Amino acid sequence: MVLHSGGTETLFGVGGLPQDPGFHRRDDDALNKAPDSGGRWPFVEKTAFTQGDVPARLPPPLDSATPYWSRTAQLYAALSQYRHALVHRRITLESNGDLTGTDAAGAPLLPISTSKQDALSRHAVTLSDALVAATASKRLMNSMAWDLDALDSLHDGGRIGATQPAAIIVKVIDDLQPGHSGSWILDGHRLHVHLREQSLRPLDADAEVHAIFDGRDRIYEAHLDDVPDAAIDVDLACLPSWLRCV
């Protein structure tokens, strides 16, 4: 994805193959030493850029997760011949779903399995969402890492070490208790103990907590891995960043 002030372009092009992982804003081009091509950035220059040093300024959340950048950049370079084959109609979809084709010299490309195609597509979507939002939860970062780990044979950057994302996100429901001076008590320890008793991970669970005041039931949600494993005071007029009203 190239982030421009006037809009966005997709990260992965037709067929899920990488189109443009520049992840730059135009005013960052000079700082990141991106080539000046008069508004047009050829694929060969993009590939060379991705193989250089980590850019000086990456947008969040990549600015604090450079291994995600480096592996995505390696994917872009590793799949360049597949991208060219797709553009020039030298790509083939086999009966088992594998993506195959020939490179510019006519040599056969190694097949890309359906599972890797799925991982590539998921990575494109989740990374694009994270870049647009300029933030990502631990759960989303783990999901991206899981897909990048599945693509290790393509980017050859090594595994990040993610855990398999849960198919179902468990919701743990509790009540907030009135505290002192208008605050409310969120018993995070009780929520975490309940998860441990069920042999569940906080990464795979959400918390839903209720507070009844002014005759109304107010509902708040959080990813449980963000909730402290302790009883804490919460000011509902100034929520912590990990707690949101629904």
N, C-alpha and C positions, 0 to 999 in steps of 0.2 A: 504494500500500500504506500502510495506517495501522498503525504498530507500537504495539501495546498490550501492557501487562504480562500480560494474560490471553490473548493469542493474536494472530493476524494476520488481516487481511482482504486480499482480492485488490486489486491495483492496477488491472487492467483487467477490466471486467465482461463481461457476456454479449456474444458476438460480437467480443471483442477491443477494445471501446471503453472508454476510460478511465473507471474508476469512482471512484477516490479516490487522488490522489497526494499526500496530506497529509504522509507521511513524518515523522510526529511521534510522540513519546512523550508521554503525558498530562502528565508532570511538566515537559515543555518547552513546553506550550501558552502559558503566560503569557509566557515569555521570547520565544517566536516570535510573540506577539501574535495567536494564533489566537482566533477568536470563542468566547465562552462561551455555548453553546446548550443547556445542561443535559443534556449527553450526546448530543444529536442535532445533527448538523452538516449543514444543508441544502445542496443542490448550489449554490445561488446564493451562499452564504457561502464555500463551498470555492473556487468560481471566483474570487470577489473576493480571497480569500487568495492564490491562486496568481499573481494579477496584481500583487501588491504587491512590496515589497522582498524580497530573498533572506532567508529566515528566519535569525535569529541563531544557531540551533543546528540544523544538519543532521546526520543520522546518517552514519557512515562507510559506504561510501566517498564519499558525496556531499559530505561536509564539505570535501574537498580537490578536488572536481570540480564546482564550482557551475554551469558551463555545461551539465552534464547535467541538473541540477535545473531551470534556467530553461527549457530546451527541452521537458522533460517537462511542466512546468507550463503552457507555452504550448500544448502538445498537448491538455492537459485542457480548456483554455478553447476552443480552436479546434474541438474535436469535441463540444462540449456539445449542439449541435442534433442531431447524429447519435445521441448517447446518448438524448436525449429522443424522437427518432423511433423508436429501437429499443424503448424502454419502451412507447410508445403505438402500436406496430405501424404506423408509417408508413415503415418501412424496406423496401427491395426488393433482392434479390440478382439481378443481371442474368445473362443466359446466358453472358457472358464472365467472370463472377465479380466484376464491379464491384459495390460497395455503394452504393446510391443511396437517396433518400427525399425527404421534404419537411420543411421546418421548421415551427415552430408557426403561422406565417402561411400555410402551404400552398405556399410557394415551393420550387422544386426545389433540393436540395442537390447540390453538385458530387460526382461519383462518386469513390469511393476504390478504386483498382485493387487487384488481388490482390497485386501486389508490395508495395504499401504496407500492406495488411492483414497480410501475412507479416512485414514489418519491425516493425509495431506489436506483433504477438504475440510475436515474438522479444524485443523490447525489454522487454515486460512480464515475461517469464520471467527474462531475464538480470538485469534490475534488481532483481526480487524476490529472486532468489538472492543477489545481492550485498548487499542490505540485511539479509537474514536472517543471512548469514555475517559481516556488518559488515566485509567486506574484498573486494577484487577484484584479480585479477592484471592486468598490463598487457594481456595478451591479451583478457581479458574486457572491460576498459574500452574497448579498441579495437573489439571487436565491438558494444558498446553504441553507441559513437560512429558506427560504420558504419550502424547502423539509424537512428539519429537523423539522420544526414546524408541517408539515403534518404527521410526524412519532412520534409525542410526546407520543401517547398512547403506543408505543413500547419502546422508550428509557426513558420515564417518567422523563425527565430532565427539563421539562417546555418549554414554547414557547420563542423563541428569539424575536419575534415580527416583522417578515419580512412583506413586502408588496408584493402583488401578482405580479410576473414578467409580463411585457407587452408581448402580443402575437406578436405585431409589434413594432419595434424600429423606431421611427420617425427620419428623417434626416433634419436638419436645415442648409441651405446653405447661406453663406454670403461671401463678399469679404474683404480681408485684405486691409487696407489703408496705403500708405507710411507714415512713421514717420520720426523722426530726426535721423541723424547719421547712416543711413542704416537700422534702425529698422522698423518694421511694427506694425500697430495698429490693435489689435483684439478686436472688440467691444463685449465683453461678455455680457454686460448689454443688448444690443439690442437682442442678442440671447435668453437670459432668459426672457425678456419682451414678446417676441414673443410666447414663451412656455406658459407663464402665461395667455396670451390672448386666447390661445387655450385650457386652462385648462389641460395642460400636465405637467408631472413631468420631471425634468432634468434627473432623473435616467432612464427614458424610451426614451431618445433621444440622438442622435449623432450630432455633429457639423461637417460640411464640409466647410472649408474656402479656398479661392483661392487667390493667389498672382501672378501677371503677372510681370515677370522681365526677362531680356535677351531674350525677344520675346517668352517666354514660359509661359504656365499656370501651376503653381505649386499648387498641391492640398494637403491639410493637414486635418487630422481628429482627433477627440477627443470625448470621452464620455462627454456629456454636463454637467453631474454632477461634472466633474472635472474642467470645465472652470469657472474661476472667474466671478462673476456677476458685472463686471466693464470693462471699456475700459483699456486695458493693452498694453504695448510695448512688442513685441516679436522679438527676434533675430533668424532669420531663419537659421543662421549658428550654433546656439547652442540652440536647441529647449528645451522647458520645458518638463519634463518627461511625462506629460499627452498629449502632442501633437506629432503626428507622421506624417511623409511624406508618401504619397501613390503614 
